[in-house]
Amino acid sequence: MEGSEELESSLLTKPWASVCFGESTFLAKVCFRDTGYILLISDLSSVWYESADAEAVGQRSKELNKRLTVHVSSFLHYLCDLMSPLLEGQSDTTTSFSCHHTAGGLSLHVKSMLSGLPFYWKFHCCPAPVEMVSRHLVRPLIRMSLALQYQVQKLTFLLLQKDAEIEDYRENGATLSRDRLRTEPFQEEKFQQNFMAESLPQICGVAEGQAFASALQQLYTAVTQQEAKQSRKRQRSEDTEGPTPAAEITGHPHPPPPSQEDETASSSEGTTPASSPAQKLRLPVAKAKPKKAKGLFS
């Protein structure tokens, strides 16, 4: 049976999406299975989550929808169908969402229709642990930044190559048939300065909820898939190696009793004068073999 850890692992590769509740904008991601769901939502100041198994979903469904008798798995599928348009930025006039801050948490209310009857659901989210925030937001964003930086370096290299190719054509007498296609040689330092002065202020002025455009969602999914793949490799490696035997780590907790010969030798040693504590154990030294004299032509 798929547990909460498996659900969170499946949630990892789900991209963040921008969602709006009234005037408030959030980033959210959710994963539904027949065994339950897990929701992660953030306003970029706090991060909340809820993980509910099938039993908890069934119990809450009876409390909120007393007139509905639906199997839990079908209920979860319907709830997934309601959330999907929201995460994809599509409007659904038959479904409404509202968000309410509670003491130490966040409550997301859903209202719709199911089989001609009113349908209600409440997500009760609590603050997400630091490890979850790091795994789903911080580490992927760092890897995305590194990937984009590498991409910029590759594109810069290609631009410089193209400029060298164009310059070679010009030196060999080639001319443009349309003057409007003429470009200036690419200057990386000048480009960076213009980007910082002109483009960056516009990017930072974009609404926070628009942080994950479709291209970035694809990059996020690709990055998290790589992390999940590496995590599975580490897990298989640990399972293959297995735990280290306790005897190899701590030695024998109960050493075998001394044999009769050891006891006899010990008693005989006891009659000899005890050596001083500072005296070191001397090992027998092998005698060096005399070296044969070598002749001039040997």
Secondary structure as GFF3:
##gff-version 3
##sequence-region A 1 298
A	DSSP	alpha_helix	4	12	.	.	.	ID=ss1
A	DSSP	beta_strand	17	21	.	.	.	ID=ss2
A	DSSP	beta_strand	24	33	.	.	.	ID=ss3
A	DSSP	beta_strand	36	42	.	.	.	ID=ss4
A	DSSP	beta_strand	47	53	.	.	.	ID=ss5
A	DSSP	alpha_helix	54	64	.	.	.	ID=ss6
A	DSSP	alpha_helix	72	87	.	.	.	ID=ss7
A	DSSP	beta_strand	96	102	.	.	.	ID=ss8
A	DSSP	beta_strand	105	114	.	.	.	ID=ss9
A	DSSP	beta_strand	117	127	.	.	.	ID=ss10
A	DSSP	alpha_helix	130	133	.	.	.	ID=ss11
A	DSSP	pi_helix	134	138	.	.	.	ID=ss12
A	DSSP	alpha_helix	139	171	.	.	.	ID=ss13
A	DSSP	three_ten_helix	179	181	.	.	.	ID=ss14
A	DSSP	alpha_helix	188	194	.	.	.	ID=ss15
A	DSSP	pi_helix	195	199	.	.	.	ID=ss16
A	DSSP	alpha_helix	200	204	.	.	.	ID=ss17
A	DSSP	three_ten_helix	208	210	.	.	.	ID=ss18
A	DSSP	alpha_helix	214	241	.	.	.	ID=ss19
A	DSSP	alpha_helix	246	250	.	.	.	ID=ss20
A	DSSP	alpha_helix	260	270	.	.	.	ID=ss21
###
